[in-house]
Amino acid sequence: MEIECTQTGQACIVKPMERRMDARCANEFRRELGELIARGQQRIVLDVSDVDFIDSSGLGAIVSSLKALQGQGDLVIAGARAPVVTLFRVTRMDRVFRMFSTAGDAVAAVA
């Protein structure tokens, strides 16, 4: 899965370049985020504004990335559209991840 990473102050905005985060690309996404974390990235804003669909594998990859931070950083969600927000609410992941309307708001919160 191709992702775009933009460093903004101490935060890294990670934007998936595909519309779906599903079983087909979840492992690659998990690996790429793991590499960012291994290189010392501790404040991650996951900008899902262009993502239309996340399945359980995609959600698992996001949770895995949060766990990889081992409590030493922050991973927040930005720009989620209605179907993605619904997934986070139904799975109660909206209680685990802070969610923001825009990447800018998320960056300000993790700075």
C-alpha positions in Angstrom: 0.0 0.0 0.0 1.4 3.3 -1.0 1.4 5.9 1.8 2.4 9.6 1.8 4.3 10.8 4.8 4.5 14.5 5.6 6.5 15.8 8.6 4.8 18.7 10.3 6.7 19.9 13.3 7.1 16.8 15.6 4.1 15.0 13.9 4.2 12.8 10.9 1.0 12.9 8.8 0.5 9.5 7.2 -2.0 9.4 4.3 -2.9 6.1 2.6 -3.1 6.6 -1.1 -5.7 3.9 -1.7 -9.4 4.2 -1.1 -9.7 0.8 0.8 -7.7 -0.5 3.7 -8.5 -4.2 3.6 -7.0 -7.6 3.8 -5.2 -7.0 0.5 -3.1 -4.2 1.8 -3.3 -4.4 5.6 0.0 -6.3 6.1 2.0 -3.9 3.9 0.4 -0.9 5.7 1.3 -2.4 9.1 4.9 -3.0 7.9 5.3 0.6 6.6 3.9 2.2 9.8 6.1 -0.2 11.8 9.2 1.1 9.9 8.2 4.7 10.7 7.9 3.9 14.3 11.2 1.9 14.4 12.9 5.0 12.9 11.7 7.0 15.9 8.4 8.5 14.7 6.3 8.8 17.8 3.5 11.3 16.9 1.5 9.9 14.0 -1.6 11.5 12.4 -3.3 8.9 10.2 -5.2 11.0 7.6 -7.9 8.8 6.2 -9.8 11.6 4.4 -9.5 9.7 1.1 -10.3 6.3 2.5 -13.8 5.0 1.8 -13.6 1.6 3.5 -11.7 -0.1 6.3 -12.3 -3.8 7.1 -11.2 -5.7 10.2 -7.8 -6.4 8.7 -7.2 -2.7 8.1 -8.5 -1.8 11.5 -6.2 -4.5 13.0 -3.2 -2.9 11.2 -4.0 0.5 12.7 -4.4 -1.1 16.2 -1.1 -3.0 15.7 0.6 0.3 14.9 -0.7 1.9 18.0 0.6 -1.1 20.0 4.0 -0.7 18.3 4.4 2.7 19.9 4.4 0.9 23.3 2.8 3.8 25.1 5.7 6.1 24.0 3.8 8.1 21.4 0.5 8.9 19.9 -1.5 7.8 16.9 -4.6 9.7 16.1 -7.1 9.6 13.2 -7.9 12.6 11.0 -10.5 13.3 8.3 -12.6 10.1 8.6 -15.7 10.0 6.5 -19.0 8.7 7.7 -18.4 5.0 6.9 -15.1 5.0 8.6 -16.4 6.9 11.6 -19.2 4.3 11.9 -16.7 1.5 11.9 -14.7 3.1 14.7 -17.9 3.7 16.7 -19.3 0.2 16.2 -16.0 -1.4 17.2 -15.6 1.1 20.0 -12.3 2.1 18.6 -13.4 5.7 18.9 -12.7 5.2 22.6 -9.1 4.0 21.9 -8.2 6.5 19.1 -8.7 10.3 19.3 -10.4 11.4 16.1 -10.2 14.8 14.5 -12.0 16.4 11.6 -8.9 17.6 9.9 -5.2 16.7 9.8 -4.4 20.2 11.0 -6.5 19.8 14.2 -4.9 16.4 14.8 -1.3 17.8 14.4 -2.2 20.6 16.9 -3.4 18.0 19.4 -0.3 15.8 19.3 2.2 18.7 19.2 
